[in-house]
Amino acid sequence: MAEETSDRTFWGRLASWGPYHAMMRLATASPRRQFVVLAAFPILWILTQHLGPMLQMLRVSLTDAYPVAPGVEQHFTLENYARFFGDSIFWMPFFRTLIFAGVFTFCTLIITYPVAYFLARHVSRKNQMLFLLLLLIPFWVGEIVRTYAIMILLGNTGAVNLALKTLGLIDRPIPFMYTSFSMGVGIVYLTALYMLLPLYSALEKLPKSMNEAAADLGAGAWTRFRRVSLPLTIEGISSGCTLVFLISTGFYATPVLLGGPSTTVFAETIAGFFHVAGDEWPTGAAFATIMFMAALIITTVFQKLMNALRKGEKK
């Protein structure tokens, strides 16, 4: 109690201290200054922890060697980018990554939309947070742990094969592992939350009276979904698909652990350059920049299409 009184006294003295009071009054004198004070740290964090490393990667991709040895002059060049466009061996994992990311994003949308719809429309509001918490619990552990869980699930002696064998559907284990299927299951599982939350947010805001009005007008369940729910949740679909696609293009550990030789993705190619001598680091940085720009362009086009579709639905 004495400590609490001391704390209150300290903060009370600080609030009444002339310089502190003048500084706070100056900082909150206008809405613009209030915004600057509140946004200063987040903006600084974005610039130093997100934009800064990306700019550094871009700079490294334009050099002939990194890190530079003592006494050696560093030169800027575009040869690292030309290496990608000049050697078709790198194209296959690049386009495979984009195709996988698109397919897995679509699969994640198809799987999570019914879950989000049920959670937002058929679960009472007082229980929604409980269900969300249960869905969030697996994501409290790291990517590697969850990937190993998928390996245990799909292994030759895993739960899926044991269940199929117990039911008498198979005589020998099905080789799920180290295929596009196992990698897809892992990536969909790891990215489901990033799709679920935007969809749930969009569906939760959808007034139930709109579906009820459509039902009164004779619209069936499929018609209500196609003409009411789906168009009004395009924003959530757009946000979720963008997040999942961008995350899927950058996965490294999951494809390595769950995929096979025929599922090599571009992140593995990029990592290969950073596992050797420093003179290959600029090439890896250039390839990473190419992957980032390609994913950014695709998501920008996708956002434009979704915005046009949303405006068309409003008309």
N, C-alpha and C positions, 0 to 999 in steps of 0.2 A: 504493500500500500504506500509505503514511504517512497519507494522507487517510482511508482506511478505518479505520485504527487510531484516528485522531482522532475519527471519527464514533462508533465503538464506545465510546470513552472518554466522549464527550459524553453519549450516551444512557445509558451505565452510570452516570455521575454524576447524570443527571436522575432515573433510576429509584431511586437511593439517596438522593436529596435528601429531607429530612424532610417539608417541606410538600407536595411532589408525591406522595410515598408515602402520606401521610395523606389527601390528597384522593382518590386512586385507591381507597384502601381504603374510604373513605366512600361513593364513588360505586358501588362493586360489592359493598356489604355484603349486599344482598339481591337476589333475582331481579327484583323490581319496580324497584329502582333501576337495575339493569343494563338492563332494558327501556327505562326513561326515557332513559338515556344514549344507547342505540343508536337509539331512535326519535325523539329530539328533533329532529334535523336533517331527516329525511324529513317529519315532521309539520309542521315550520315551513315547509318547501318547499311542501307541499300547501296550507297555509293562505295563504301569501303569493303563490304563483305560479298557483294554480288556483282556490281558493275566493275569494280576494281579488278578482280581476278579475270573477268572476261576480257577486259581491255589488255591486261597483261598477257593473256593467252594469244590475243590477236597480235600483239607486238612480237611475241616469241615466234609466231608462225611466219613472220616476215623477215626472220634472220636466218643466216646460214649456219649458225651454231649456237647452242645454249646448253649449259652455262659456258661463258667464254673463258678460255684458258688464259692465265696471266701472260701478258705480252702479245696476245693475239688480237688483231683488230676485227671487230664485228661488222659484217656487211648486211645490208637489207636486200632481199631478193624475193621473187615470186615463184622460184623453182619448186618450193614445197607444195604449192597449189597445182603447179603444172604436172607434178608427179602423179597426182590423183587423176587428172583428166587425160594424162598420157599413157596410163597403164590400166588396162581393162580388168586386171585381176582384182582391183579394189572395188569395182562397180558392183559385183555380185553381193558382197556383204552389205554394201551401202543400200542398194535397192531392196534387198531382203529385209533389212531393218525397217525401212519405211513401210513395206507391205505388211510385215508382222505387226508393227505398231498400229496400222490402220485396222487390220483384222481383229487384233486383240481389243482395241478400243470399241469396235462394234460389238464384240462378244460381251465385253464388260457392261455395255449399255443394255443389251438384251437381258442379261442376267440380273442386273441391279435395279432396273426400272420397276419390275413387279414388286421387289422387296421395298423400294422406296414408296411405291403406290400403296401397298398394304400398310406400311408404317404410318404414312401421312393421312390415309383416308379411312382405315378400318381399325386402328388402334386408338383407344381413348387418349386424350391429351395428357392425362396424369400418368399414363404408362409409357408414353412415347420416349421420354428421357431414359427410362429403364431399359427399353429395347435398344436405344441408341448406344447406351453404355455397354450392353452385352455385345453389340456389334463392334464396338471400339476396342474391347479388351485384347483381342489378338494383335492389334496394331501397336500395342504398348511394347512389344518385343521387337528386336531388330530384324532387318531384311534377311540376314543369313539364317537366323533361327527359324523363321517362317519358311524359308526355302528348304531347309533340312526337314521340316515337318511334311512338306509336299513330297520329298524324296522317300520318307518313311511310308507315306500314304500310298504312293504309286509303285513302290518297289516290288520285286518278284515275291517277296514274303510280306508285302504291305497289306493294309486293311482292305483295299479294293480287291486285290487278287484273292485274299483269304475269304472275303465275303462271296465272291463269285464261285469259288471252289466249294464253299460250304453249301451253296444253293444248287450245286451240281451243274452249273452253266459252263464250266470249263474243266478240262482235265489237267492242263499245265498252265503255268502263269503267263499272262499276257505281258509282253515287253513294253510297258508304257514309258519307261524311263529313257532318257537321252533321245527324245524325239521332239518334233514340233508340238505334239499334243502335251507332253509333260511341261515343256517350256511355256506353252500357252496357259495351262492351268496355273502355273506358278505366277506368271505375270498378271493374269486376271485376278487372282487371289490377292496379290500385293497392291494392285491399283483399285480394287473395288471400292474402298472407302472414298477415294477422290472422285469417284463417279456418284456414289450414293448420297453424299452430303449435299451437293448442288441440286440433285434431283429431288431429294426430300425437302429442301428449302423451297423449291419452286412449287412442288405439289402441296406443301403445307399451307401456302398462301392462296391456293386456288379455292374460291368459295364453293362450298358444297351445294349451294342453291342453284348454281349454274347447271350442274349435272341433274339435279332434281327437276329443273325447268325443262331440260332437254328430254328427260324421261316422260314428263307430262305431255310433251308434244309428240310422243310416240317413237322417240329414238331408242334403238336397242343398245345393249352394252357396248358392242363394237363401234357403233356409230357415235355414241357419246365419247368413247375414248378417242376416236379418230378426228372428230369434229370439235371437241371441247377440250379434253385433258391434254392431248398431245400438242395442239397449237399453242396453248397457254403455258406450256412448260418447255418451249423451245430454248428459252434463255438458260434454263438449268441444264438441258441437254448439251447446248453449245459450250457452257463452262466446263461441265464434266468431261466431255470428249476432248476438249483442248488440254485439260490437265493430264488426263490419262495418256493421250498421244505423246505429249512432250516428255512425260516421265518414262514411257515405254521405249522411246528412242535412246534413252541414256542408260538403260539397265546393263549392268556388266556381270555382277556376281550370279544372278539367277540364270542367265543363258549359259554361263560357264558350268554351273552345277547341274542344271536340268537338261540342257541341250546336248546335241551331238555334233559330229563333223558337218552334217548337212544343215545345221542351224546356226552357224557362226554369224554373229552380228557385228556391226561396224564398231561397236564399243570394244570388242575384243581385238579388232585390227588396230584401233587407236592405242589401246593399252600395250600392244606389242612394241610400238615405237618407244614407249617410255620405259620399257624393261631392258633396253639395250643402252649403248653408249649415248652420251649427251648430244652427239651430232645428229641423232634421230629425233630428238625432242621437238625441234621446229616442225618436222613433218607431222608428228602426232598432233601438235597444236593446230596445224593447218587443217588436218583432217577433222579434228574436233570442231573447228570453226565452220567447215563446210557442212557438217552434220547439223550443227546448231542453226545455221542460216536456212538450210533446206527445211528443217522442222518448223522454223519460224514462218517461212513463206507459206508452207502448207496450212498451218493453223490460221494464218492471216486470211488466206483465201477461203478457208472453211468458215471463219467468223463472218466474212462478207456475205457468203451464201446464206448462212443462217439468219443474218440481219435482213437480207432481202426477202427470205421466206417469211420471217416474222412480220415485216411490213406488208407483204402480200396477204397474209392471213388477217391482218387488221383491216385491210380494205374490204 
